[in-house]
Every structure is written in structure tokens, then in C-alpha cells.
Amino acid sequence: MIYRYTYEKESYHHIDIGSYTSYAVKVYKDSKCVEYLPDLFDEAKKALRFTRLCEALYMEPKYIYDFLDIIIK
């Protein structure tokens, strides 16, 4: 099964730090979004690298958080 990974710019406001921009990751199977990970990256470049790597590895969405734990450590 092949998934398509994209990222999306988001705007948030936090009472302590004010307004900020972050990037979410979306995972699609066919044309349906099957996974949405909000507020994941602080830079578009990081989100792009992550989505490209997930696609190159044919990552299944159920392994995303494990994969993030590995690459963050």
C-alpha cells in the first residue's frame, strides 16, 4: 500500500509565547487523508525532508511516531 505524505503550514496562538507558525504532516491513501499530525515542525524545510523520507521508505502511518522518536534522539 502506498501512502502520499504532504505538509501544511499552520498558525497558532499560545497565551505564553504569542502567535507562531508550525507545519503539520498529512498522510493520504488514494485521495483520502488517513492521518493528520498537527504542530509537528517549526520549519517548512524540516517538514519537507520528513515527508520525502517517509515516502522514500514507503512508511506506513502506524509507524510515524516510532520513526519520529528514532530521528529525534
C-alpha positions in Angstrom: 0.0 0.0 0.0 1.5 3.4 -1.0 0.9 6.5 1.0 1.5 10.1 0.0 2.9 12.5 2.6 2.4 16.2 2.5 2.9 19.1 4.9 0.8 22.1 5.6 1.5 25.5 7.2 -0.4 26.3 10.3 -0.9 29.3 12.5 -1.3 29.1 16.2 -1.6 31.4 19.2 -0.3 30.4 22.7 -1.0 32.6 25.7 2.6 32.4 26.9 4.5 32.8 23.6 2.1 34.5 21.3 1.5 33.8 17.7 3.6 31.2 15.9 3.8 29.2 12.7 4.3 25.5 12.5 3.9 22.7 10.0 1.6 19.7 10.1 2.1 16.4 8.2 -0.8 14.8 6.4 -0.9 11.3 5.1 -3.1 10.3 2.2 -4.2 7.0 0.9 -5.6 7.5 -2.6 -7.3 10.9 -2.1 -8.4 10.5 1.5 -6.4 11.9 4.4 -5.8 9.0 6.8 -3.5 10.6 9.3 -3.0 14.2 10.4 -0.2 15.3 12.7 -0.6 18.9 13.7 2.1 21.3 15.0 4.9 18.9 14.2 7.7 21.0 12.7 8.9 24.6 13.2 10.3 25.0 9.6 9.0 24.1 6.2 12.4 22.6 5.2 12.2 20.1 8.1 8.7 19.1 7.2 9.6 18.7 3.5 12.6 16.5 4.4 10.5 14.3 6.7 7.7 13.8 4.2 10.2 12.9 1.4 11.9 10.4 3.7 8.6 8.8 4.7 7.7 8.4 1.0 11.1 7.0 0.1 10.8 4.4 2.9 7.2 3.6 2.0 6.4 4.4 5.6 3.0 3.1 6.9 1.3 5.8 9.0 1.1 3.5 12.1 5.0 3.8 12.4 5.2 7.6 12.2 5.6 8.3 15.9 8.1 5.5 16.3 10.1 6.9 13.4 9.9 10.4 14.9 11.3 9.1 18.2 14.2 7.5 16.4 15.2 10.5 14.3 14.8 13.0 17.2 17.0 11.1 19.5 
